[in-house]
Amino acid sequence: MTLHNYKKKRDEEGFEDIYTNSISQTQLPKSELPAKASPPQVIRQLVYDELFMDGNARQNLATFCTTYIEDEVRELMDLSIDKNMIDKDEYPQTAEIEKRCVSILADLWHSPEKNDIIGCSTTGSSEAAMLGGLALKWRWRKRREAQGKSTDKPNFVCGPVQICWHKFARYFDVEIREVPLRSDELGVKPDQLQDYCDENTIGVVATLGSTYTGVYEPVQELAKALDVIQNETGWDIPIHVDAASGGFIAPFIQRNLQWDFRISRVKSINASGHKFGMAPLGVGWVIWRTVVDLPTELIFNVDYLGGQMPTFALNFSRPAGQIIAQYYKFLRLGREGYTAIQNECAITAQYLGEQLRKIDLLEILYDGHGGIPAVCYALKDESTSGFSLYDLSDRLRMHGWQIASYPLPSNRQNITVQRILIRHGVSRDMVSLLLRDLHQEVEHLKNNPVLNFSNKVSFHH
Ligand SMILES: *Cc1c(COP(=O)(O)O)cnc(C)c1O
C-alpha cells in the first residue's frame, strides 16, 4: 500500500491513534471553525494537552477559590450539568435546595428572621456585591425622595475593597470613597469614617477578609462609629459586609467575633460559596437582614408552579450544580467538618507565618492570626535586597508555585506584598515543600541580585 493510499484508508476508517489523526497533524484552529468534524476522543485529548500549559491549580496559592474537590461533588456536578437554576418551575427541588442554603447561611450569620428569610445565590461574591450595593442605593434614594432631597450624588465608603466594588461604583453610578490606608494599617479605622460619610452615603462596605492581606476590618467598631455619626447628624448609614472569605471562616473559628447580623446596622452580607465555602467555582450568596432591607422594586417574579417565585439576579440562565454541591458540602461537613477544616487551615497559615518570620529579609504584615487562613509579607528593604518580590514570584513559578506580588492600595502603594492562601487541600506537607523552595530561591536571589530590577505596578485578581 502506498503512503497515500494508507492515509486515505485511515481517514476513511476513522482514527487509529489520537496523534495520527488529521487534525493532530496541524496546529489547532485558533480563529476559525475547522471545516470538518473530528472524533471526540481526539479533540478531548488535544484540548486536554493544551491545558497542561496552565499552572497546576492546587499549587496556585494566590487563589481563594476551591481547588480540592471530592469525587462526590464531581458526581453531583455531572448529574446536574443540564439543570438551569432559573427554571424553578421545572426543577422545584433544586429551587428548594437553594432556599435551604439561604436559610442555613442566614442562621449561620445570626439573622433575626426565622421565617421571612431573604437572600439568594449568585455566580460569586461580585454579583452578590452588586445586588447588595443596589439594595443600598435604592433604600437611600427612597429615604431621600421621602424627605424631598436630591438623589443625584450617591456615594459609599469603604477601606481597600476588592475590584467588584469599583465595578459596582462605575456600572451603577455611585461614587466610591475608598479611605486611604494609614501608614501602619491594613484596613479602614472607625475614626476615619466621619471624614468620608455624608448625607449621600448609601452605606459603608466593611470587608471581612481583605483581598490584599487577609485581615478583617473591625465591623463592630465601624458600626459604633456610625452610631456616633447618627447621633450627631441624624444620618442612619447601613453597613454591608463583604464576607467573601470571612463569611465561611468566622462562624467556625472566630465565633465570638461580632461582625454579622448580631450588629443591627449590618443590613446585608455576601460570601463566596466557591472560596472557603468549599463549593466548586461559580456560586456566591447574599443575604439581607429583613425583607425591608431589599426594596421590592428590585425583585422580579418568575412563574413558579402556578405561583410566583421572586428572583433578584443579574443573570437569567445559570448552572444549578454549584448550588447543589454547596448543599452537599453543608450536609457532608456540618459545623463539625467546617470547623475542623478551617481550624486546620488557620493553624497551617500560622505555622507558615512563623517560618517566614525567620527569613530576615521579610517583614510579615499578616501572620494568619485573627483573619482568614493566609499570610502576607513584604521585603523589609527593597532598595538593598537586590531583587523584588516580583522576581521571587518568577523564581517560585519554576517550581510550579503561583504566588502573586502586587502593591498595597493607597496610601501604601509603595509597598509590594505577596499573599499566600491556605485553603482546604493545602496541607502542612505542601507548605513545608513550599518553604524549602522559598528558602532556596531567596538564597539564589541574594547571591545573584537582579540588575535594574523594577517594581512592576500591576494588580490583577
Ligand atoms: C474574592 C472576593 C470578591 C469577589 O468574589 P468572587 O466570588 O470572585 O466574585 C469580593 N470581595 C472579596 C473581599 C473577595 O475576597
Ligand as a Chemical Component Dictionary entry (heavy atoms), coordinates in Angstrom:
data_LIG
# 
_chem_comp.id                   LIG 
_chem_comp.type                 NON-POLYMER 
_chem_comp.pdbx_formal_charge   0 
_chem_comp.three_letter_code    LIG 
# 
loop_
_chem_comp_atom.comp_id 
_chem_comp_atom.atom_id 
_chem_comp_atom.alt_atom_id 
_chem_comp_atom.type_symbol 
_chem_comp_atom.charge 
_chem_comp_atom.model_Cartn_x 
_chem_comp_atom.model_Cartn_y 
_chem_comp_atom.model_Cartn_z 
_chem_comp_atom.pdbx_ordinal 
LIG C1 C1 C 0 -12.983 37.202 46.011 1  
LIG C2 C2 C 0 -13.583 38.402 46.588 2  
LIG C3 C3 C 0 -14.605 39.074 45.926 3  
LIG C4 C4 C 0 -15.099 38.629 44.568 4  
LIG O1 O1 O 0 -15.692 37.395 44.715 5  
LIG P1 P1 P 0 -15.966 36.385 43.514 6  
LIG O2 O2 O 0 -16.670 35.280 44.211 7  
LIG O3 O3 O 0 -14.628 36.017 42.980 8  
LIG O4 O4 O 0 -16.811 37.101 42.515 9  
LIG C5 C5 C 0 -15.179 40.172 46.538 10 
LIG N1 N1 N 0 -14.752 40.596 47.724 11 
LIG C6 C6 C 0 -13.750 39.991 48.396 12 
LIG C7 C7 C 0 -13.347 40.510 49.731 13 
LIG C8 C8 C 0 -13.137 38.868 47.854 14 
LIG O5 O5 O 0 -12.154 38.250 48.514 15 
# 
loop_
_chem_comp_bond.comp_id 
_chem_comp_bond.atom_id_1 
_chem_comp_bond.atom_id_2 
_chem_comp_bond.value_order 
_chem_comp_bond.pdbx_ordinal 
LIG C1 C2 SING 1  
LIG C2 C3 SING 2  
LIG C2 C8 DOUB 3  
LIG C3 C4 SING 4  
LIG C3 C5 DOUB 5  
LIG C4 O1 SING 6  
LIG O1 P1 SING 7  
LIG P1 O2 DOUB 8  
LIG P1 O3 SING 9  
LIG P1 O4 SING 10 
LIG C5 N1 SING 11 
LIG N1 C6 DOUB 12 
LIG C6 C7 SING 13 
LIG C6 C8 SING 14 
LIG C8 O5 SING 15 
# 
